[in-house]
């Protein structure tokens, strides 16, 4: 395995760990916000959901690179992700 591919694979693992944490964060803050009638906690939970979407897009893009796609394919994936985000 090339060093670049190994680093990208490690990045995917770390990002998946972050996604798991964000799921817990979103659930707990949304539930706490609901229970406490707190707009701030609910807003924090909603922000966590937005971060989850962003992290999912990043994992998708990194998986394309990890499969050994050429730079042009990675650029196309980034452009596609940017269109989804907007």
ROKEMAR-104976 format. One record per residue: chain; residue number from 1; x, y, z of N, C-alpha, C in turn; residue in one letter. Coordinates in steps of 0.02 Angstrom, whole numbers, plus 50000, padded with zeros to 5 digits. Atoms other than C-alpha are relative to their C-alpha. Example, Ala and Ser with C-alpha at 12.3 -4.5 7.8 and 13.67 -1.06 7.14 Angstrom:
<site c="A" k="1" n_u="50045" n_v="49941" n_w="50000" ca_u="50615" ca_v="49775" ca_w="50390" c_u="50045" c_v="50060" c_w="50000" r="A"/>
<site c="A" k="2" n_u="49958" n_v="49941" n_w="49997" ca_u="50684" ca_v="49947" ca_w="50357" c_u="49961" c_v="50055" c_w="50037" r="S"/>
END
This chain:
<site c="A" k="1" n_u="50043" n_v="49941" n_w="50000" ca_u="50000" ca_v="50000" ca_w="50000" c_u="50045" c_v="50062" c_w="50000" r="X"/>
<site c="A" k="2" n_u="49961" n_v="49938" n_w="50003" ca_u="50069" ca_v="50170" ca_w="49953" c_u="49986" c_v="50043" c_w="50061" r="X"/>
<site c="A" k="3" n_u="50007" n_v="49958" n_w="49940" ca_u="50096" ca_v="50297" ca_w="50091" c_u="49939" c_v="50045" c_w="49995" r="X"/>
<site c="A" k="4" n_u="50058" n_v="49956" n_w="50010" ca_u="49965" ca_v="50414" ca_w="50017" c_u="49935" c_v="49962" c_w="50013" r="X"/>
<site c="A" k="5" n_u="50061" n_v="50040" n_w="49990" ca_u="49833" ca_v="50277" ca_w="50011" c_u="49991" c_v="49982" c_w="50073" r="X"/>
<site c="A" k="6" n_u="50003" n_v="50016" n_w="49929" ca_u="49876" ca_v="50227" ca_w="50189" c_u="49976" c_v="50060" c_w="50040" r="X"/>
<site c="A" k="7" n_u="50021" n_v="49940" n_w="49964" ca_u="49855" ca_v="50406" ca_w="50249" c_u="49926" c_v="50015" c_w="49987" r="X"/>
<site c="A" k="8" n_u="50070" n_v="49989" n_w="50016" ca_u="49689" ca_v="50423" ca_w="50159" c_u="49956" c_v="49950" c_w="50037" r="X"/>
<site c="A" k="9" n_u="50038" n_v="50051" n_w="49964" ca_u="49629" ca_v="50260" ca_w="50236" c_u="49996" c_v="50017" c_w="50074" r="X"/>
<site c="A" k="10" n_u="50001" n_v="49978" n_w="49930" ca_u="49678" ca_v="50323" ca_w="50409" c_u="49953" c_v="50058" c_w="50009" r="X"/>
<site c="A" k="11" n_u="50045" n_v="49943" n_w="49996" ca_u="49585" ca_v="50484" ca_w="50375" c_u="49927" c_v="49977" c_w="49999" r="X"/>
<site c="A" k="12" n_u="50068" n_v="50026" n_w="50002" ca_u="49429" ca_v="50384" ca_w="50332" c_u="49981" c_v="49971" c_w="50069" r="X"/>
<site c="A" k="13" n_u="50015" n_v="50028" n_w="49934" ca_u="49440" ca_v="50289" ca_w="50497" c_u="49988" c_v="50054" c_w="50052" r="X"/>
<site c="A" k="14" n_u="50009" n_v="49945" n_w="49952" ca_u="49460" ca_v="50450" ca_w="50596" c_u="49935" c_v="50037" c_w="49987" r="X"/>
<site c="A" k="15" n_u="50062" n_v="49965" n_w="50016" ca_u="49316" ca_v="50531" ca_w="50504" c_u="49939" c_v="49959" c_w="50020" r="X"/>
<site c="A" k="16" n_u="50055" n_v="50043" n_w="49978" ca_u="49203" ca_v="50382" ca_w="50538" c_u="49993" c_v="50004" c_w="50076" r="X"/>
<site c="A" k="17" n_u="50003" n_v="49992" n_w="49927" ca_u="49249" ca_v="50396" ca_w="50723" c_u="49967" c_v="50067" c_w="50018" r="X"/>
<site c="A" k="18" n_u="50031" n_v="49935" n_w="49988" ca_u="49202" ca_v="50580" ca_w="50715" c_u="49925" c_v="49998" c_w="49986" r="X"/>
<site c="A" k="19" n_u="50071" n_v="50006" n_w="50017" ca_u="49037" ca_v="50535" ca_w="50632" c_u="49962" c_v="49965" c_w="50057" r="X"/>
<site c="A" k="20" n_u="50032" n_v="50034" n_w="49945" ca_u="48996" ca_v="50413" ca_w="50771" c_u="49991" c_v="50046" c_w="50060" r="X"/>
<site c="A" k="21" n_u="50005" n_v="49952" n_w="49945" ca_u="49033" ca_v="50547" ca_w="50900" c_u="49946" c_v="50052" c_w="49985" r="X"/>
<site c="A" k="22" n_u="50050" n_v="49950" n_w="50018" ca_u="48926" ca_v="50674" ca_w="50805" c_u="49929" c_v="49973" c_w="50006" r="X"/>
<site c="A" k="23" n_u="50066" n_v="50030" n_w="49993" ca_u="48780" ca_v="50552" ca_w="50804" c_u="49978" c_v="50002" c_w="50074" r="X"/>
<site c="A" k="24" n_u="50015" n_v="49997" n_w="49928" ca_u="48789" ca_v="50538" ca_w="50994" c_u="49986" c_v="50072" c_w="50021" r="X"/>
<site c="A" k="25" n_u="50007" n_v="49929" n_w="49984" ca_u="48811" ca_v="50726" ca_w="51008" c_u="49932" c_v="50027" c_w="49978" r="X"/>
<site c="A" k="26" n_u="50063" n_v="49975" n_w="50027" ca_u="48660" ca_v="50761" ca_w="50898" c_u="49941" c_v="49973" c_w="50039" r="X"/>
<site c="A" k="27" n_u="50056" n_v="50030" n_w="49964" ca_u="48545" ca_v="50639" ca_w="50986" c_u="49994" c_v="50029" c_w="50070" r="X"/>
<site c="A" k="28" n_u="50003" n_v="49974" n_w="49932" ca_u="48592" ca_v="50697" ca_w="51160" c_u="49980" c_v="50073" c_w="50004" r="X"/>
<site c="A" k="29" n_u="50016" n_v="49929" n_w="49997" ca_u="48584" ca_v="50882" ca_w="51123" c_u="49928" c_v="50014" c_w="49976" r="X"/>
<site c="A" k="30" n_u="50069" n_v="49990" n_w="50021" ca_u="48419" ca_v="50870" ca_w="51028" c_u="49951" c_v="49977" c_w="50054" r="X"/>
<site c="A" k="31" n_u="50043" n_v="50024" n_w="49946" ca_u="48341" ca_v="50767" ca_w="51168" c_u="50003" c_v="50048" c_w="50060" r="X"/>
<site c="A" k="32" n_u="49994" n_v="49953" n_w="49944" ca_u="48410" ca_v="50884" ca_w="51302" c_u="49965" c_v="50066" c_w="49984" r="X"/>
<site c="A" k="33" n_u="50033" n_v="49939" n_w="50020" ca_u="48349" ca_v="51034" ca_w="51204" c_u="49925" c_v="49994" c_w="50003" r="X"/>
<site c="A" k="34" n_u="50072" n_v="50013" n_w="49997" ca_u="48176" ca_v="50958" ca_w="51190" c_u="49976" c_v="49998" c_w="50072" r="X"/>
<site c="A" k="35" n_u="50019" n_v="50007" n_w="49930" ca_u="48169" ca_v="50912" ca_w="51374" c_u="50003" c_v="50067" c_w="50037" r="X"/>
<site c="A" k="36" n_u="49990" n_v="49937" n_w="49965" ca_u="48233" ca_v="51082" ca_w="51432" c_u="49966" c_v="50059" c_w="49965" r="X"/>
<site c="A" k="37" n_u="50029" n_v="49947" n_w="50041" ca_u="48139" ca_v="51182" ca_w="51299" c_u="50053" c_v="50054" c_w="49986" r="X"/>
<site c="A" k="38" n_u="49943" n_v="49956" n_w="50011" ca_u="48308" ca_v="51256" ca_w="51256" c_u="50014" c_v="50007" c_w="49925" r="X"/>
<site c="A" k="39" n_u="49986" n_v="49986" n_w="50071" ca_u="48329" ca_v="51337" ca_w="51086" c_u="50075" c_v="49991" c_w="49986" r="X"/>
<site c="A" k="40" n_u="49927" n_v="50006" n_w="50010" ca_u="48519" ca_v="51340" ca_w="51111" c_u="50021" c_v="49927" c_w="49992" r="X"/>
<site c="A" k="41" n_u="49983" n_v="50071" n_w="50005" ca_u="48532" ca_v="51153" ca_w="51141" c_u="49972" c_v="49969" c_w="49936" r="X"/>
<site c="A" k="42" n_u="50029" n_v="50025" n_w="50062" ca_u="48414" ca_v="51116" ca_w="50997" c_u="50039" c_v="50024" c_w="49940" r="X"/>
<site c="A" k="43" n_u="49959" n_v="49973" n_w="50054" ca_u="48515" ca_v="51230" ca_w="50884" c_u="50067" c_v="49964" c_w="49995" r="X"/>
<site c="A" k="44" n_u="49937" n_v="50037" n_w="49999" ca_u="48674" ca_v="51140" ca_w="50937" c_u="49990" c_v="49931" c_w="49968" r="X"/>
<site c="A" k="45" n_u="50015" n_v="50065" n_w="50029" ca_u="48593" ca_v="50975" ca_w="50892" c_u="49989" c_v="50004" c_w="49925" r="X"/>
<site c="A" k="46" n_u="50011" n_v="49991" n_w="50072" ca_u="48538" ca_v="51040" ca_w="50723" c_u="50067" c_v="50012" c_w="49965" r="X"/>
<site c="A" k="47" n_u="49933" n_v="49989" n_w="50028" ca_u="48716" ca_v="51101" ca_w="50691" c_u="50038" c_v="49934" c_w="49994" r="X"/>
<site c="A" k="48" n_u="49968" n_v="50066" n_w="50003" ca_u="48777" ca_v="50926" ca_w="50731" c_u="49975" c_v="49960" c_w="49940" r="X"/>
<site c="A" k="49" n_u="50028" n_v="50035" n_w="50059" ca_u="48660" ca_v="50857" ca_w="50597" c_u="50030" c_v="50026" c_w="49936" r="X"/>
<site c="A" k="50" n_u="49968" n_v="49970" n_w="50059" ca_u="48732" ca_v="50979" ca_w="50470" c_u="50072" c_v="49975" c_w="49994" r="X"/>
<site c="A" k="51" n_u="49932" n_v="50026" n_w="50000" ca_u="48907" ca_v="50925" ca_w="50520" c_u="50002" c_v="49927" c_w="49978" r="X"/>
<site c="A" k="52" n_u="50003" n_v="50070" n_w="50021" ca_u="48855" ca_v="50744" ca_w="50495" c_u="49996" c_v="49994" c_w="49924" r="X"/>
<site c="A" k="53" n_u="50005" n_v="50001" n_w="50073" ca_u="48806" ca_v="50779" ca_w="50315" c_u="50068" c_v="50016" c_w="49970" r="X"/>
<site c="A" k="54" n_u="49934" n_v="49980" n_w="50024" ca_u="48971" ca_v="50867" ca_w="50286" c_u="50051" c_v="49944" c_w="50008" r="X"/>
<site c="A" k="55" n_u="49953" n_v="50054" n_w="49987" ca_u="49069" ca_v="50724" ca_w="50364" c_u="49987" c_v="49940" c_w="49954" r="X"/>
<site c="A" k="56" n_u="50018" n_v="50054" n_w="50046" ca_u="48975" ca_v="50597" ca_w="50259" c_u="50025" c_v="50013" c_w="49930" r="X"/>
<site c="A" k="57" n_u="49974" n_v="49981" n_w="50066" ca_u="49020" ca_v="50691" ca_w="50101" c_u="50076" c_v="49992" c_w="49998" r="X"/>
<site c="A" k="58" n_u="49927" n_v="50007" n_w="49998" ca_u="49202" ca_v="50695" ca_w="50155" c_u="50021" c_v="49927" c_w="49997" r="X"/>
<site c="A" k="59" n_u="49983" n_v="50071" n_w="50003" ca_u="49206" ca_v="50507" ca_w="50185" c_u="49989" c_v="49973" c_w="49930" r="X"/>
<site c="A" k="60" n_u="50013" n_v="50021" n_w="50069" ca_u="49128" ca_v="50479" ca_w="50014" c_u="50057" c_v="50021" c_w="49954" r="X"/>
<site c="A" k="61" n_u="49945" n_v="49974" n_w="50042" ca_u="49262" ca_v="50588" ca_w="49933" c_u="50066" c_v="49964" c_w="50014" r="X"/>
<site c="A" k="62" n_u="49939" n_v="50034" n_w="49982" ca_u="49403" ca_v="50506" ca_w="50030" c_u="50000" c_v="49927" c_w="49975" r="X"/>
<site c="A" k="63" n_u="50004" n_v="50068" n_w="50025" ca_u="49341" ca_v="50333" ca_w="49980" c_u="50017" c_v="49997" c_w="49926" r="X"/>
<site c="A" k="64" n_u="49983" n_v="49997" n_w="50071" ca_u="49354" ca_v="50383" ca_w="49798" c_u="50076" c_v="50004" c_w="49992" r="X"/>
<site c="A" k="65" n_u="49927" n_v="49993" n_w="50003" ca_u="49534" ca_v="50436" ca_w="49826" c_u="50035" c_v="49936" c_w="50023" r="X"/>
<site c="A" k="66" n_u="49969" n_v="50060" n_w="49974" ca_u="49574" ca_v="50280" ca_w="49927" c_u="49999" c_v="49942" c_w="49950" r="X"/>
<site c="A" k="67" n_u="50005" n_v="50052" n_w="50051" ca_u="49519" ca_v="50170" ca_w="49782" c_u="50051" c_v="50010" c_w="49944" r="X"/>
<site c="A" k="68" n_u="49948" n_v="49988" n_w="50050" ca_u="49661" ca_v="50245" ca_w="49681" c_u="49977" c_v="50039" c_w="49940" r="X"/>
<site c="A" k="69" n_u="50025" n_v="49960" n_w="50055" ca_u="49559" ca_v="50362" ca_w="49573" c_u="50052" c_v="50053" c_w="49981" r="X"/>
<site c="A" k="70" n_u="49953" n_v="49949" n_w="50023" ca_u="49658" ca_v="50484" ca_w="49467" c_u="49977" c_v="50069" c_w="50026" r="X"/>
<site c="A" k="71" n_u="50014" n_v="49932" n_w="49974" ca_u="49664" ca_v="50670" ca_w="49512" c_u="49937" c_v="50029" c_w="49968" r="X"/>
<site c="A" k="72" n_u="50059" n_v="49973" n_w="50034" ca_u="49531" ca_v="50711" ca_w="49382" c_u="49936" c_v="49972" c_w="50031" r="X"/>
<site c="A" k="73" n_u="50059" n_v="50030" n_w="49968" ca_u="49407" ca_v="50589" ca_w="49461" c_u="49988" c_v="50030" c_w="50069" r="X"/>
<site c="A" k="74" n_u="50007" n_v="49969" n_w="49934" ca_u="49442" ca_v="50662" ca_w="49633" c_u="49973" c_v="50071" c_w="49993" r="X"/>
<site c="A" k="75" n_u="50025" n_v="49932" n_w="50012" ca_u="49415" ca_v="50838" ca_w="49564" c_u="49926" c_v="50000" c_w="49983" r="X"/>
<site c="A" k="76" n_u="50071" n_v="50006" n_w="50018" ca_u="49249" ca_v="50784" ca_w="49488" c_u="49958" c_v="49985" c_w="50062" r="X"/>
<site c="A" k="77" n_u="50036" n_v="50016" n_w="49938" ca_u="49196" ca_v="50710" ca_w="49655" c_u="49994" c_v="50061" c_w="50044" r="X"/>
<site c="A" k="78" n_u="50003" n_v="49939" n_w="49960" ca_u="49240" ca_v="50872" ca_w="49744" c_u="49950" c_v="50049" c_w="49971" r="X"/>
<site c="A" k="79" n_u="50048" n_v="49955" n_w="50032" ca_u="49140" ca_v="50972" ca_w="49617" c_u="49928" c_v="49977" c_w="50013" r="X"/>
<site c="A" k="80" n_u="50066" n_v="50028" n_w="49987" ca_u="48991" ca_v="50856" ca_w="49639" c_u="49980" c_v="50013" c_w="50073" r="X"/>
<site c="A" k="81" n_u="50014" n_v="49987" n_w="49930" ca_u="49003" ca_v="50872" ca_w="49829" c_u="49983" c_v="50073" c_w="50012" r="X"/>
<site c="A" k="82" n_u="50013" n_v="49929" n_w="49992" ca_u="49008" ca_v="51061" ca_w="49814" c_u="49930" c_v="50017" c_w="49975" r="X"/>
<site c="A" k="83" n_u="50068" n_v="49988" n_w="50025" ca_u="48848" ca_v="51058" ca_w="49710" c_u="49948" c_v="49975" c_w="50050" r="X"/>
<site c="A" k="84" n_u="50047" n_v="50025" n_w="49949" ca_u="48762" ca_v="50951" ca_w="49843" c_u="49996" c_v="50047" c_w="50059" r="X"/>
<site c="A" k="85" n_u="49997" n_v="49957" n_w="49940" ca_u="48818" ca_v="51069" ca_w="49981" c_u="49962" c_v="50066" c_w="49989" r="X"/>
<site c="A" k="86" n_u="50033" n_v="49936" n_w="50015" ca_u="48746" ca_v="51221" ca_w="49894" c_u="49928" c_v="49985" c_w="49985" r="X"/>
END
